[in-house]
Amino acid sequence: MTESILRVCRACDRYTMKSACPACGAPTRTPHPARYDASDRYGEYRRRLLEAAGPAGGR
């Protein structure tokens, strides 16, 4: 599967196609969630971490 071209900056919520945000210089990430996998061995731990982070999901 190919990687997404669209990326988003977590610091300023701007969309770009670059690996670093042109506005603030922070690293960018893909805006799409990970693909669902029923055999995800670490899903339980990830859900616990998100629950502990609060309603905003750690943002």
Steps between C-alpha positions, in 0.01 A plus 500: 500500500629845417541771757258793499621819335290724724651582841391713798695700757403415858624834632296736281249263329604604148493255212799465269680249280838552666662311788546826694237770541581805284330733753656390831768244404355219715500144362181387326313170508235326293146614590349155441447246781678166494330215315281280723648159581299250705820325611652822641707382795547849647151643449403455864802698619443776244135536610610521865750772411236700309256463789761624748584800274149636534219608267727699264713194427822656624490807276 
